[in-house]
Amino acid sequence: MLRSVVFGCLALVAVTGLASPPAAAAVAIDLPAIVGQSKATVAQVLGKPAKCEQSKYGERCAYRGGTEVIFIGGAADWITILPQGVLYSPAALEAIGLASVAPDFTGPQAMRWDAGLRETLTQQSGATVTVPLREITINPGGGGTVGMIYVKAVTR
């Protein structure tokens, strides 16, 4: 009897998909559209910032969904994205409008791209755009998802 109950519960989990990992999320941020752009252009893409303040490096603006942009020299340079429901894998680059490529470094606390994304980025549509990226770091969150994506465009 107990075996039947356990088997029934496992079958219910499998049928309803409760045991499956989160699905890949849609594009959270169109990174190529905002990297290196002015505050006004970024606002056209992300909407009006909820808050802006001066920081040590430049103006820091917070946008919807936990996205933060630091404008260094008037251009969107350091970008922090807190995506929801994006699986922690190299394919997480697709959530910021980039094609999935193997990272230059993979460890238990981060994946990092230091090269290969600096000059020409391939968007999901297949179009390429030249953007000055220095580094992308993705940190894991809970449940096999991404916790944070951090982009350094020009300034180290």
Backbone hydrogen bonds in HBPLUS format (Angstrom, degrees):
<---DONOR---> <-ACCEPTOR-->    atom                        ^
c    i                          cat <-CA-CA->   ^        H-A-AA   ^      H-
h    n   atom  resd res      DA  || num        DHA   H-A  angle D-A-AA Bond
n    s   type  num  typ     dist DA aas  dist angle  dist       angle   num
A0004-SER N   A0001-MET O   3.11 MM   3  5.18 120.5  2.48  96.1 110.5     1
A0005-VAL N   A0001-MET O   3.09 MM   4  6.48 150.9  2.18 149.0 156.9     2
A0006-VAL N   A0002-LEU O   2.98 MM   4  6.25 167.3  1.99 157.6 160.2     3
A0007-PHE N   A0003-ARG O   2.93 MM   4  6.04 166.4  1.94 147.7 152.1     4
A0008-GLY N   A0004-SER O   2.88 MM   4  5.96 153.1  1.95 139.9 147.8     5
A0009-CYS N   A0005-VAL O   2.93 MM   4  6.22 154.2  2.00 150.0 156.5     6
A0010-LEU N   A0006-VAL O   2.96 MM   4  6.24 165.2  1.98 156.7 160.5     7
A0011-ALA N   A0007-PHE O   2.93 MM   4  6.10 155.8  1.99 147.4 154.4     8
A0012-LEU N   A0008-GLY O   2.99 MM   4  6.18 150.4  2.08 141.7 149.6     9
A0013-VAL N   A0009-CYS O   2.96 MM   4  6.27 157.5  2.01 151.9 157.4    10
A0014-ALA N   A0010-LEU O   3.03 MM   4  6.25 164.0  2.06 150.0 154.0    11
A0015-VAL N   A0011-ALA O   2.94 MM   4  6.09 159.5  1.98 149.6 155.1    12
A0016-THR N   A0012-LEU O   2.97 MM   4  6.03 161.9  2.00 149.6 154.3    13
A0017-GLY N   A0013-VAL O   3.07 MM   4  5.99 123.9  2.40 138.8 151.3    14
A0018-LEU N   A0013-VAL O   3.15 MM   5  5.16 127.8  2.44 145.9 151.1    15
A0020-SER N   A0017-GLY O   3.13 MM   3  5.32 157.2  2.19 107.2 114.2    16
A0028-ALA N   A0095-ALA O   2.64 MM  67  5.17 143.6  1.76 129.8 139.9    17
A0029-ILE N   A0095-ALA O   3.19 MM  66  6.63 159.5  2.23 153.6 159.9    18
A0033-ALA N   A0030-ASP O   2.96 MM   3  5.54 139.8  2.13 115.2 126.7    19
A0031-LEU N   A0096-ILE O   3.08 MM  65  5.31 149.3  2.17 118.0 127.2    20
A0034-ILE N   A0031-LEU O   2.95 MM   3  5.44 154.0  2.01 117.0 124.8    21
A0035-VAL N   A0031-LEU O   3.05 MM   4  6.05 161.3  2.09 174.4 178.9    22
A0037-GLN N   A0034-ILE O   3.04 MM   3  5.30 162.5  2.08 133.8 132.9    23
A0036-GLY N   A0076-ALA O   2.81 MM  40  4.70 161.9  1.84 143.9 143.0    24
A0076-ALA N   A0037-GLN O   2.75 MM  39  5.30 150.1  1.84 143.1 152.5    25
A0042-VAL N   A0038-SER O   2.96 MM   4  6.22 163.8  1.99 155.5 160.2    26
A0043-ALA N   A0039-LYS O   2.98 MM   4  6.13 151.2  2.07 142.8 150.6    27
A0044-GLN N   A0040-ALA O   3.17 MM   4  6.49 138.1  2.36 137.0 147.4    28
A0044-GLN N   A0041-THR O   3.08 MM   3  5.10 126.3  2.38  94.7 108.8    29
A0045-VAL N   A0041-THR O   3.29 MM   4  6.68 139.9  2.47 141.3 151.3    30
A0045-VAL N   A0042-VAL O   3.07 MM   3  5.18 128.2  2.34  98.1 111.6    31
A0046-LEU N   A0042-VAL O   2.76 MM   4  5.93 176.8  1.76 167.7 167.9    32
A0047-GLY N   A0043-ALA O   2.75 MM   4  4.51 136.4  1.94 120.1 128.9    33
A0050-ALA N   A0062-ALA O   2.73 MM  12  5.64 143.7  1.86 154.5 166.4    34
A0062-ALA N   A0051-LYS O   2.79 MM  11  5.36 161.3  1.83 160.6 167.2    35
A0053-GLU N   A0060-ARG O   2.86 MM   7  5.36 147.9  1.97 143.6 154.1    36
A0060-ARG N   A0053-GLU O   2.75 MM   7  5.36 173.2  1.75 170.1 167.7    37
A0055-SER N   A0058-GLY O   2.88 MM   3  5.27 145.2  2.00 134.7 146.1    38
A0071-PHE N   A0059-GLU O   2.78 MM  12  5.23 167.0  1.79 159.3 159.0    39
A0061-CYS N   A0069-VAL O   2.83 MM   8  5.35 168.6  1.84 157.9 160.5    40
A0069-VAL N   A0061-CYS O   2.88 MM   8  5.35 162.6  1.91 155.8 161.3    41
A0063-TYR N   A0067-THR O   2.67 MM   4  5.10 172.9  1.68 168.3 167.1    42
A0067-THR N   A0064-ARG O   3.39 MM   3  6.12 167.8  2.41 120.9 123.7    43
A0068-GLU N   A0080-THR O   2.84 MM  12  5.09 159.8  1.88 147.9 154.2    44
A0080-THR N   A0068-GLU O   2.84 MM  12  5.09 165.7  1.86 152.5 157.4    45
A0070-ILE N   A0078-TRP O   2.82 MM   8  5.12 160.8  1.86 155.3 160.8    46
A0077-ASP N   A0070-ILE O   3.04 MM   7  5.95 167.5  2.05 150.4 154.5    47
A0078-TRP N   A0070-ILE O   3.33 MM   8  5.12 159.3  2.38 139.2 143.1    48
A0072-ILE N   A0075-ALA O   2.95 MM   3  5.50 136.4  2.15 163.5 151.0    49
A0075-ALA N   A0072-ILE O   3.30 MM   3  5.50 168.2  2.31 107.1 110.4    50
A0153-ALA N   A0077-ASP O   2.86 MM  76  4.94 151.8  1.94 140.1 148.4    51
A0079-ILE N   A0151-VAL O   2.90 MM  72  5.03 160.0  1.94 142.5 149.2    52
A0151-VAL N   A0079-ILE O   2.78 MM  72  5.03 164.2  1.80 154.6 159.7    53
A0081-ILE N   A0149-ILE O   2.80 MM  68  5.06 162.6  1.83 153.6 158.9    54
A0149-ILE N   A0081-ILE O   2.85 MM  68  5.06 157.7  1.90 152.9 158.1    55
A0146-VAL N   A0086-VAL O   2.72 MM  60  5.62 147.4  1.83 161.4 168.8    56
A0088-TYR N   A0144-GLY O   2.89 MM  56  5.63 169.1  1.90 137.5 135.7    57
A0092-ALA N   A0089-SER O   2.85 MM   3  5.55 165.4  1.87 123.3 127.5    58
A0093-LEU N   A0090-PRO O   3.25 MM   3  6.16 174.4  2.25 122.5 124.1    59
A0094-GLU N   A0091-ALA O   2.97 MM   3  5.67 155.9  2.03 117.8 124.0    60
A0095-ALA N   A0092-ALA O   2.96 MM   3  5.45 149.8  2.05 112.1 120.5    61
A0096-ILE N   A0093-LEU O   3.01 MM   3  5.50 160.0  2.05 112.1 118.6    62
A0098-LEU N   A0093-LEU O   3.08 MM   5  5.24 159.8  2.12 137.6 134.4    63
A0097-GLY N   A0094-GLU O   3.18 MM   3  4.99 158.5  2.23 106.4 105.3    64
A0099-ALA N   A0122-THR O   2.92 MM  23  5.69 125.5  2.22 163.3 175.2    65
A0104-ASP N   A0112-ARG O   2.84 MM   8  5.88 132.4  2.07 139.9 154.3    66
A0105-PHE N   A0112-ARG O   3.04 MM   7  5.10 145.6  2.16 149.9 150.9    67
A0112-ARG N   A0105-PHE O   2.88 MM   7  5.10 159.4  1.92 145.0 147.2    68
A0107-GLY N   A0110-ALA O   2.85 MM   3  5.36 157.4  1.90 167.9 173.6    69
A0111-MET N   A0138-ILE O   2.93 MM  27  5.24 146.2  2.04 143.7 154.6    70
A0138-ILE N   A0111-MET O   2.85 MM  27  5.24 162.6  1.88 154.0 159.6    71
A0113-TRP N   A0136-ILE O   2.86 MM  23  5.21 157.4  1.91 152.1 159.5    72
A0136-ILE N   A0113-TRP O   3.09 MM  23  5.21 148.5  2.20 139.8 148.5    73
A0133-LEU N   A0118-ARG O   2.97 MM  15  4.04 150.0  2.06 116.5 121.1    74
A0131-VAL N   A0119-GLU O   2.90 MM  12  5.55 136.9  2.09 141.4 153.5    75
A0121-LEU N   A0129-VAL O   2.82 MM   8  5.39 174.1  1.82 160.7 158.6    76
A0129-VAL N   A0121-LEU O   2.91 MM   8  5.39 154.1  1.98 151.0 159.6    77
A0123-GLN N   A0127-ALA O   2.83 MM   4  5.50 160.9  1.86 175.3 177.6    78
A0126-GLY N   A0123-GLN O   2.85 MM   3  5.35 158.0  1.90 115.3 122.9    79
A0133-LEU N   A0131-VAL O   2.97 MM   2  5.91 123.8  2.30 114.0  97.8    80
A0134-ARG N   A0152-LYS O   2.85 MM  18  5.56 162.9  1.88 147.9 152.2    81
A0135-GLU N   A0152-LYS O   3.12 MM  17  5.16 161.6  2.16 145.5 146.6    82
A0152-LYS N   A0135-GLU O   2.88 MM  17  5.16 167.8  1.89 153.4 155.1    83
A0137-THR N   A0150-TYR O   2.82 MM  13  5.12 162.0  1.86 151.6 157.9    84
A0150-TYR N   A0137-THR O   2.75 MM  13  5.12 168.1  1.77 159.1 163.2    85
A0139-ASN N   A0148-MET O   2.89 MM   9  5.29 162.7  1.92 155.5 161.4    86
A0147-GLY N   A0139-ASN O   2.82 MM   8  5.59 165.2  1.84 144.6 148.3    87
A0148-MET N   A0139-ASN O   3.34 MM   9  5.29 161.1  2.38 133.3 135.3    88
A0141-GLY N   A0145-THR O   2.70 MM   4  5.34 167.3  1.72 151.0 146.4    89
A0145-THR N   A0142-GLY O   3.29 MM   3  5.83 153.8  2.36 113.5 120.3    90
